[in-house]
Amino acid sequence: MKQLIKLVSKRLQRWYYYQELRQLSLLAITILTIWCLYTYHTVLLTWVFSTKGMIYVTFSMATLVLAIVIKIYYRMIVIKYHEKDSSIQLFNH
């Protein structure tokens, strides 16, 4: 299973490397998002402004912010110790 995950991630990284494919995928995601908002805007708005929707959105945003902060602090710590000890590798490619 781990080998399958590695193979799929390598293929996705290789596919996402090309600038044109990246732009096309972002365009497709944007179009899909706009279509979903246009089609389901009344249902989506009533759900988001309900109590359950507000709790879900709040926890989602808090989780996203926490993940970004942890990633930033991790990079700061790795870079800090990398300056002291050059045997630590920042990225394994």
N, C-alpha and C positions, 0 to 999 in steps of 0.2 A: 504494500500500500504506500509506503514511504517513497519507493522508487517511482511509482505512478505519479505521486504528487510532485516529485522533483522534475519528472519528464514534462508534465503539464505546465509547471511554472516556467521551465526553460523555454518551452514553445511559446507561451504567452509573452514572456519577456522579449524573445526574439521578434515576435509578431508586433508587439507594441513599440519596438525600437524605431520603426519607420515612421517618419513624421506624417506622411499622407494618411496612413492607417490610423494613427492617433487622432488626427483631425476628423477623419470620417467617423470614428467611433464616438467622439465627443459630439459631433453633429447628430448622429443617430440617437444618442442619449438625450440630447436637447430636444429633438423633435418628438421623441416618445414622451418626455416629461410634459411638454407643452400640450400634446394631444390628450394625455391623461388629465391634466388640469382643466382643459377645455371641456372634456366629456364629463368628468365627475366633480366639477367645482362645487356644486351645491352640497353633495354628499360629503365631500372632503372638508368643506368649511364647517358644516354642522358637526362633524366628528372632531375636528381639531379644537373647536371652541367648546366642546363638551368637557366634563370633568376628566373622563378617562383619556381623551385625546390630549388634554393639557398635561396630564401626568406623564403620558408617553413622550410627548415632545420635550418636556422639561428634563426627564431622565436621559433621553437621547442626546440632547445638547450638552448636558453635564458630562456624559460619558465621552463624547467627542472632545470636549475641552480638556478633560482629564487625560485622554490618550495623547493629545498634542503636547500637553505640558510634560508628561512623562517622557515622550520622545525627545523633546528639546533638552530636558535635564540629562537624559541618558547621553545624548550627543555631547553636551557640555562636559560631563564627567569623563567620557572616553577621550575627548580631545585634551582635557586637562592632564590626564594620566599618560596620554600618548606623548605629550611634550616632555614629560619627565623620563619616560622609558620608551625608547624607540623600538623595542622588540614587540610592543603591542601593535597589532594590526587593526586599523580602523575598519576596513571593509575587506571581506574575503570574496574576491571575484575570481 
